[in-house]
Amino acid sequence: HLLQFEQLIRKIAGRGFRYYGFYGCYCGLGGQGRPQDATDRCCFVHDCC
């Protein structure tokens, strides 16, 4: 299932999930500050749930 998730992200975003592991302030481990853009905001919202 993880492979399918990777393929979905790559198809929609044009980049694999590894790219987002260090993206912005909230994608990946931890997080602080203001989200940098809509993608980072999505990671922030996910971290809050």
N, CA, C, O and CB atoms as a CASP TS submission, in Angstrom:
PFRMAT TS
TARGET T0000
AUTHOR 0000-0000-0000
METHOD Language model
MODEL 1
PARENT N/A
ATOM      1  N   HIS     1       0.802  -1.201   0.000  1.00  0.00           N
ATOM      2  CA  HIS     1       0.000   0.000   0.000  1.00  0.00           C
ATOM      3  C   HIS     1       0.850   1.273   0.000  1.00  0.00           C
ATOM      4  O   HIS     1       0.443   2.304  -0.536  1.00  0.00           O
ATOM      5  CB  HIS     1      -0.915  -0.006   1.190  1.00  0.00           C
ATOM      6  N   LEU     2       2.014   1.187   0.597  1.00  0.00           N
ATOM      7  CA  LEU     2       2.896   2.353   0.613  1.00  0.00           C
ATOM      8  C   LEU     2       3.362   2.702  -0.798  1.00  0.00           C
ATOM      9  O   LEU     2       3.488   3.878  -1.138  1.00  0.00           O
ATOM     10  CB  LEU     2       4.106   2.096   1.522  1.00  0.00           C
ATOM     11  N   LEU     3       3.612   1.704  -1.604  1.00  0.00           N
ATOM     12  CA  LEU     3       4.010   1.942  -2.994  1.00  0.00           C
ATOM     13  C   LEU     3       2.894   2.638  -3.768  1.00  0.00           C
ATOM     14  O   LEU     3       3.163   3.535  -4.567  1.00  0.00           O
ATOM     15  CB  LEU     3       4.382   0.618  -3.682  1.00  0.00           C
ATOM     16  N   GLN     4       1.659   2.239  -3.539  1.00  0.00           N
ATOM     17  CA  GLN     4       0.524   2.886  -4.200  1.00  0.00           C
ATOM     18  C   GLN     4       0.403   4.340  -3.749  1.00  0.00           C
ATOM     19  O   GLN     4       0.088   5.218  -4.552  1.00  0.00           O
ATOM     20  CB  GLN     4      -0.784   2.123  -3.905  1.00  0.00           C
ATOM     21  N   PHE     5       0.653   4.589  -2.465  1.00  0.00           N
ATOM     22  CA  PHE     5       0.603   5.954  -1.941  1.00  0.00           C
ATOM     23  C   PHE     5       1.678   6.813  -2.600  1.00  0.00           C
ATOM     24  O   PHE     5       1.422   7.956  -2.978  1.00  0.00           O
ATOM     25  CB  PHE     5       0.779   5.955  -0.408  1.00  0.00           C
ATOM     26  N   GLU     6       2.880   6.257  -2.734  1.00  0.00           N
ATOM     27  CA  GLU     6       3.975   6.962  -3.414  1.00  0.00           C
ATOM     28  C   GLU     6       3.582   7.297  -4.850  1.00  0.00           C
ATOM     29  O   GLU     6       3.821   8.412  -5.311  1.00  0.00           O
ATOM     30  CB  GLU     6       5.267   6.110  -3.400  1.00  0.00           C
ATOM     31  N   GLN     7       2.988   6.352  -5.553  1.00  0.00           N
ATOM     32  CA  GLN     7       2.580   6.573  -6.936  1.00  0.00           C
ATOM     33  C   GLN     7       1.504   7.651  -7.029  1.00  0.00           C
ATOM     34  O   GLN     7       1.521   8.463  -7.954  1.00  0.00           O
ATOM     35  CB  GLN     7       2.074   5.270  -7.555  1.00  0.00           C
ATOM     36  N   LEU     8       0.577   7.666  -6.091  1.00  0.00           N
ATOM     37  CA  LEU     8      -0.477   8.677  -6.064  1.00  0.00           C
ATOM     38  C   LEU     8       0.112  10.073  -5.862  1.00  0.00           C
ATOM     39  O   LEU     8      -0.241  11.010  -6.578  1.00  0.00           O
ATOM     40  CB  LEU     8      -1.492   8.364  -4.953  1.00  0.00           C
ATOM     41  N   ILE     9       0.996  10.204  -4.902  1.00  0.00           N
ATOM     42  CA  ILE     9       1.634  11.503  -4.639  1.00  0.00           C
ATOM     43  C   ILE     9       2.424  11.955  -5.864  1.00  0.00           C
ATOM     44  O   ILE     9       2.349  13.115  -6.266  1.00  0.00           O
ATOM     45  CB  ILE     9       2.566  11.419  -3.399  1.00  0.00           C
ATOM     46  N   ARG    10       3.176  11.037  -6.448  1.00  0.00           N
ATOM     47  CA  ARG    10       3.987  11.385  -7.624  1.00  0.00           C
ATOM     48  C   ARG    10       3.104  11.825  -8.788  1.00  0.00           C
ATOM     49  O   ARG    10       3.449  12.763  -9.508  1.00  0.00           O
ATOM     50  CB  ARG    10       4.859  10.189  -8.050  1.00  0.00           C
ATOM     51  N   LYS    11       1.975  11.159  -8.976  1.00  0.00           N
ATOM     52  CA  LYS    11       1.072  11.501 -10.076  1.00  0.00           C
ATOM     53  C   LYS    11       0.434  12.869  -9.862  1.00  0.00           C
ATOM     54  O   LYS    11       0.334  13.659 -10.801  1.00  0.00           O
ATOM     55  CB  LYS    11      -0.017  10.434 -10.224  1.00  0.00           C
ATOM     56  N   ILE    12       0.005  13.153  -8.644  1.00  0.00           N
ATOM     57  CA  ILE    12      -0.688  14.411  -8.358  1.00  0.00           C
ATOM     58  C   ILE    12       0.289  15.577  -8.204  1.00  0.00           C
ATOM     59  O   ILE    12       0.085  16.643  -8.785  1.00  0.00           O
ATOM     60  CB  ILE    12      -1.529  14.271  -7.091  1.00  0.00           C
ATOM     61  N   ALA    13       1.342  15.374  -7.426  1.00  0.00           N
ATOM     62  CA  ALA    13       2.252  16.472  -7.094  1.00  0.00           C
ATOM     63  C   ALA    13       3.467  16.552  -8.013  1.00  0.00           C
ATOM     64  O   ALA    13       4.137  17.582  -8.071  1.00  0.00           O
ATOM     65  CB  ALA    13       2.715  16.332  -5.674  1.00  0.00           C
ATOM     66  N   GLY    14       3.748  15.476  -8.722  1.00  0.00           N
ATOM     67  CA  GLY    14       4.910  15.485  -9.597  1.00  0.00           C
ATOM     68  C   GLY    14       6.215  15.181  -8.889  1.00  0.00           C
ATOM     69  O   GLY    14       7.283  15.234  -9.500  1.00  0.00           O
ATOM     70  N   ARG    15       6.140  14.860  -7.594  1.00  0.00           N
ATOM     71  CA  ARG    15       7.327  14.533  -6.802  1.00  0.00           C
ATOM     72  C   ARG    15       6.976  13.403  -5.851  1.00  0.00           C
ATOM     73  O   ARG    15       5.826  13.265  -5.435  1.00  0.00           O
ATOM     74  CB  ARG    15       7.851  15.778  -6.017  1.00  0.00           C
ATOM     75  N   GLY    16       7.965  12.600  -5.512  1.00  0.00           N
ATOM     76  CA  GLY    16       7.744  11.494  -4.593  1.00  0.00           C
ATOM     77  C   GLY    16       7.651  11.962  -3.151  1.00  0.00           C
ATOM     78  O   GLY    16       7.984  13.104  -2.834  1.00  0.00           O
ATOM     79  N   PHE    17       7.195  11.069  -2.279  1.00  0.00           N
ATOM     80  CA  PHE    17       6.996  11.450  -0.880  1.00  0.00           C
ATOM     81  C   PHE    17       8.300  11.767  -0.167  1.00  0.00           C
ATOM     82  O   PHE    17       8.286  12.504   0.819  1.00  0.00           O
ATOM     83  CB  PHE    17       6.280  10.350  -0.146  1.00  0.00           C
ATOM     84  N   ARG    18       9.427  11.236  -0.633  1.00  0.00           N
ATOM     85  CA  ARG    18      10.703  11.534   0.025  1.00  0.00           C
ATOM     86  C   ARG    18      11.055  13.019  -0.076  1.00  0.00           C
ATOM     87  O   ARG    18      11.697  13.573   0.817  1.00  0.00           O
ATOM     88  CB  ARG    18      11.826  10.690  -0.591  1.00  0.00           C
ATOM     89  N   TYR    19      10.636  13.651  -1.155  1.00  0.00           N
ATOM     90  CA  TYR    19      10.876  15.087  -1.330  1.00  0.00           C
ATOM     91  C   TYR    19      10.244  15.877  -0.190  1.00  0.00           C
ATOM     92  O   TYR    19      10.802  16.871   0.273  1.00  0.00           O
ATOM     93  CB  TYR    19      10.320  15.571  -2.685  1.00  0.00           C
ATOM     94  N   TYR    20       9.086  15.430   0.255  1.00  0.00           N
ATOM     95  CA  TYR    20       8.340  16.162   1.270  1.00  0.00           C
ATOM     96  C   TYR    20       8.790  15.861   2.694  1.00  0.00           C
ATOM     97  O   TYR    20       8.285  16.474   3.634  1.00  0.00           O
ATOM     98  CB  TYR    20       6.887  15.854   1.137  1.00  0.00           C
ATOM     99  N   GLY    21       9.712  14.949   2.875  1.00  0.00           N
ATOM    100  CA  GLY    21      10.222  14.628   4.204  1.00  0.00           C
ATOM    101  C   GLY    21      10.967  15.785   4.851  1.00  0.00           C
ATOM    102  O   GLY    21      11.061  15.855   6.076  1.00  0.00           O
ATOM    103  N   PHE    22      11.495  16.689   4.041  1.00  0.00           N
ATOM    104  CA  PHE    22      12.252  17.839   4.555  1.00  0.00           C
ATOM    105  C   PHE    22      11.711  19.147   3.991  1.00  0.00           C
ATOM    106  O   PHE    22      12.444  20.130   3.884  1.00  0.00           O
ATOM    107  CB  PHE    22      13.743  17.698   4.212  1.00  0.00           C
ATOM    108  N   TYR    23      10.445  19.159   3.635  1.00  0.00           N
ATOM    109  CA  TYR    23       9.840  20.303   2.972  1.00  0.00           C
ATOM    110  C   TYR    23       9.255  21.275   3.984  1.00  0.00           C
ATOM    111  O   TYR    23       8.569  20.848   4.912  1.00  0.00           O
ATOM    112  CB  TYR    23       8.761  19.845   2.001  1.00  0.00           C
ATOM    113  N   GLY    24       9.506  22.555   3.834  1.00  0.00           N
ATOM    114  CA  GLY    24       8.884  23.589   4.664  1.00  0.00           C
ATOM    115  C   GLY    24       9.172  23.428   6.146  1.00  0.00           C
ATOM    116  O   GLY    24      10.215  22.903   6.537  1.00  0.00           O
ATOM    117  N   CYS    25       8.233  23.885   6.964  1.00  0.00           N
ATOM    118  CA  CYS    25       8.388  23.835   8.418  1.00  0.00           C
ATOM    119  C   CYS    25       7.722  22.618   9.050  1.00  0.00           C
ATOM    120  O   CYS    25       8.100  22.224  10.154  1.00  0.00           O
ATOM    121  CB  CYS    25       7.822  25.085   9.031  1.00  0.00           C
ATOM    122  N   TYR    26       6.745  22.012   8.383  1.00  0.00           N
ATOM    123  CA  TYR    26       5.942  20.968   9.018  1.00  0.00           C
ATOM    124  C   TYR    26       5.932  19.624   8.312  1.00  0.00           C
ATOM    125  O   TYR    26       5.469  18.644   8.896  1.00  0.00           O
ATOM    126  CB  TYR    26       4.565  21.435   9.137  1.00  0.00           C
ATOM    127  N   CYS    27       6.412  19.536   7.109  1.00  0.00           N
ATOM    128  CA  CYS    27       6.453  18.242   6.423  1.00  0.00           C
ATOM    129  C   CYS    27       7.687  17.495   6.915  1.00  0.00           C
ATOM    130  O   CYS    27       8.795  18.029   6.861  1.00  0.00           O
ATOM    131  CB  CYS    27       6.479  18.415   4.855  1.00  0.00           C
ATOM    132  N   GLY    28       7.511  16.285   7.385  1.00  0.00           N
ATOM    133  CA  GLY    28       8.592  15.515   7.978  1.00  0.00           C
ATOM    134  C   GLY    28       8.453  15.521   9.489  1.00  0.00           C
ATOM    135  O   GLY    28       7.370  15.773  10.018  1.00  0.00           O
ATOM    136  N   LEU    29       9.535  15.246  10.176  1.00  0.00           N
ATOM    137  CA  LEU    29       9.502  15.167  11.635  1.00  0.00           C
ATOM    138  C   LEU    29       9.460  16.549  12.262  1.00  0.00           C
ATOM    139  O   LEU    29      10.117  17.479  11.795  1.00  0.00           O
ATOM    140  CB  LEU    29      10.710  14.399  12.152  1.00  0.00           C
ATOM    141  N   GLY    30       8.682  16.670  13.323  1.00  0.00           N
ATOM    142  CA  GLY    30       8.613  17.919  14.066  1.00  0.00           C
ATOM    143  C   GLY    30       7.919  19.022  13.304  1.00  0.00           C
ATOM    144  O   GLY    30       7.184  18.775  12.348  1.00  0.00           O
ATOM    145  N   GLY    31       8.161  20.236  13.740  1.00  0.00           N
ATOM    146  CA  GLY    31       7.586  21.393  13.080  1.00  0.00           C
ATOM    147  C   GLY    31       7.456  22.567  14.018  1.00  0.00           C
ATOM    148  O   GLY    31       7.120  22.411  15.192  1.00  0.00           O
ATOM    149  N   GLN    32       7.725  23.738  13.492  1.00  0.00           N
ATOM    150  CA  GLN    32       7.564  24.966  14.261  1.00  0.00           C
ATOM    151  C   GLN    32       7.514  26.147  13.311  1.00  0.00           C
ATOM    152  O   GLN    32       7.938  26.047  12.160  1.00  0.00           O
ATOM    153  CB  GLN    32       8.709  25.137  15.287  1.00  0.00           C
ATOM    154  N   GLY    33       6.996  27.261  13.792  1.00  0.00           N
ATOM    155  CA  GLY    33       6.897  28.453  12.964  1.00  0.00           C
ATOM    156  C   GLY    33       5.625  28.472  12.143  1.00  0.00           C
ATOM    157  O   GLY    33       4.689  27.714  12.402  1.00  0.00           O
ATOM    158  N   ARG    34       5.600  29.347  11.147  1.00  0.00           N
ATOM    159  CA  ARG    34       4.440  29.471  10.256  1.00  0.00           C
ATOM    160  C   ARG    34       4.615  28.582   9.039  1.00  0.00           C
ATOM    161  O   ARG    34       5.709  28.508   8.479  1.00  0.00           O
ATOM    162  CB  ARG    34       4.235  30.937   9.819  1.00  0.00           C
ATOM    163  N   PRO    35       3.548  27.904   8.621  1.00  0.00           N
ATOM    164  CA  PRO    35       3.626  27.129   7.381  1.00  0.00           C
ATOM    165  C   PRO    35       4.027  28.041   6.215  1.00  0.00           C
ATOM    166  O   PRO    35       3.545  29.169   6.115  1.00  0.00           O
ATOM    167  CB  PRO    35       2.269  26.433   7.085  1.00  0.00           C
ATOM    168  N   GLN    36       4.897  27.558   5.347  1.00  0.00           N
ATOM    169  CA  GLN    36       5.455  28.360   4.261  1.00  0.00           C
ATOM    170  C   GLN    36       4.519  28.526   3.069  1.00  0.00           C
ATOM    171  O   GLN    36       4.567  29.544   2.379  1.00  0.00           O
ATOM    172  CB  GLN    36       6.731  27.747   3.798  1.00  0.00           C
ATOM    173  N   ASP    37       3.665  27.530   2.823  1.00  0.00           N
ATOM    174  CA  ASP    37       2.759  27.580   1.675  1.00  0.00           C
ATOM    175  C   ASP    37       1.634  26.572   1.900  1.00  0.00           C
ATOM    176  O   ASP    37       1.517  25.999   2.984  1.00  0.00           O
ATOM    177  CB  ASP    37       3.520  27.282   0.336  1.00  0.00           C
ATOM    178  N   ALA    38       0.817  26.360   0.886  1.00  0.00           N
ATOM    179  CA  ALA    38      -0.344  25.471   1.024  1.00  0.00           C
ATOM    180  C   ALA    38       0.073  24.033   1.329  1.00  0.00           C
ATOM    181  O   ALA    38      -0.594  23.351   2.107  1.00  0.00           O
ATOM    182  CB  ALA    38      -1.188  25.505  -0.250  1.00  0.00           C
ATOM    183  N   THR    39       1.151  23.571   0.733  1.00  0.00           N
ATOM    184  CA  THR    39       1.617  22.211   0.994  1.00  0.00           C
ATOM    185  C   THR    39       2.083  22.079   2.432  1.00  0.00           C
ATOM    186  O   THR    39       1.747  21.106   3.108  1.00  0.00           O
ATOM    187  CB  THR    39       2.748  21.828   0.031  1.00  0.00           C
ATOM    188  N   ASP    40       2.842  23.035   2.898  1.00  0.00           N
ATOM    189  CA  ASP    40       3.321  23.025   4.277  1.00  0.00           C
ATOM    190  C   ASP    40       2.145  23.143   5.249  1.00  0.00           C
ATOM    191  O   ASP    40       2.161  22.535   6.319  1.00  0.00           O
ATOM    192  CB  ASP    40       4.329  24.172   4.508  1.00  0.00           C
ATOM    193  N   ARG    41       1.138  23.914   4.884  1.00  0.00           N
ATOM    194  CA  ARG    41      -0.070  24.049   5.719  1.00  0.00           C
ATOM    195  C   ARG    41      -0.787  22.705   5.832  1.00  0.00           C
ATOM    196  O   ARG    41      -1.294  22.364   6.901  1.00  0.00           O
ATOM    197  CB  ARG    41      -1.030  25.121   5.131  1.00  0.00           C
ATOM    198  N   CYS    42      -0.835  21.956   4.761  1.00  0.00           N
ATOM    199  CA  CYS    42      -1.433  20.622   4.788  1.00  0.00           C
ATOM    200  C   CYS    42      -0.687  19.734   5.782  1.00  0.00           C
ATOM    201  O   CYS    42      -1.315  19.007   6.552  1.00  0.00           O
ATOM    202  CB  CYS    42      -1.417  19.985   3.376  1.00  0.00           C
ATOM    203  N   CYS    43       0.626  19.785   5.774  1.00  0.00           N
ATOM    204  CA  CYS    43       1.417  19.013   6.734  1.00  0.00           C
ATOM    205  C   CYS    43       1.147  19.491   8.158  1.00  0.00           C
ATOM    206  O   CYS    43       1.068  18.676   9.078  1.00  0.00           O
ATOM    207  CB  CYS    43       2.920  19.124   6.412  1.00  0.00           C
ATOM    208  N   PHE    44       1.005  20.796   8.347  1.00  0.00           N
ATOM    209  CA  PHE    44       0.692  21.365   9.660  1.00  0.00           C
ATOM    210  C   PHE    44      -0.641  20.833  10.176  1.00  0.00           C
ATOM    211  O   PHE    44      -0.741  20.404  11.326  1.00  0.00           O
ATOM    212  CB  PHE    44       0.657  22.902   9.587  1.00  0.00           C
ATOM    213  N   VAL    45      -1.658  20.861   9.329  1.00  0.00           N
ATOM    214  CA  VAL    45      -2.988  20.369   9.715  1.00  0.00           C
ATOM    215  C   VAL    45      -2.908  18.888  10.069  1.00  0.00           C
ATOM    216  O   VAL    45      -3.521  18.445  11.041  1.00  0.00           O
ATOM    217  CB  VAL    45      -4.017  20.598   8.571  1.00  0.00           C
ATOM    218  N   HIS    46      -2.158  18.129   9.290  1.00  0.00           N
ATOM    219  CA  HIS    46      -1.989  16.700   9.576  1.00  0.00           C
ATOM    220  C   HIS    46      -1.311  16.502  10.928  1.00  0.00           C
ATOM    221  O   HIS    46      -1.705  15.619  11.690  1.00  0.00           O
ATOM    222  CB  HIS    46      -1.168  16.016   8.463  1.00  0.00           C
ATOM    223  N   ASP    47      -0.296  17.312  11.238  1.00  0.00           N
ATOM    224  CA  ASP    47       0.400  17.202  12.521  1.00  0.00           C
ATOM    225  C   ASP    47      -0.524  17.507  13.695  1.00  0.00           C
ATOM    226  O   ASP    47      -0.333  16.978  14.790  1.00  0.00           O
ATOM    227  CB  ASP    47       1.599  18.142  12.551  1.00  0.00           C
ATOM    228  N   CYS    48      -1.516  18.353  13.474  1.00  0.00           N
ATOM    229  CA  CYS    48      -2.430  18.756  14.550  1.00  0.00           C
ATOM    230  C   CYS    48      -3.483  17.698  14.876  1.00  0.00           C
ATOM    231  O   CYS    48      -4.091  17.749  15.945  1.00  0.00           O
ATOM    232  CB  CYS    48      -3.122  20.045  14.175  1.00  0.00           C
ATOM    233  N   CYS    49      -3.708  16.744  13.981  1.00  0.00           N
ATOM    234  CA  CYS    49      -4.774  15.768  14.252  1.00  0.00           C
ATOM    235  C   CYS    49      -4.285  14.591  15.061  1.00  0.00           C
ATOM    236  O   CYS    49      -5.062  13.687  15.369  1.00  0.00           O
ATOM    237  CB  CYS    49      -5.370  15.269  12.958  1.00  0.00           C
TER
END
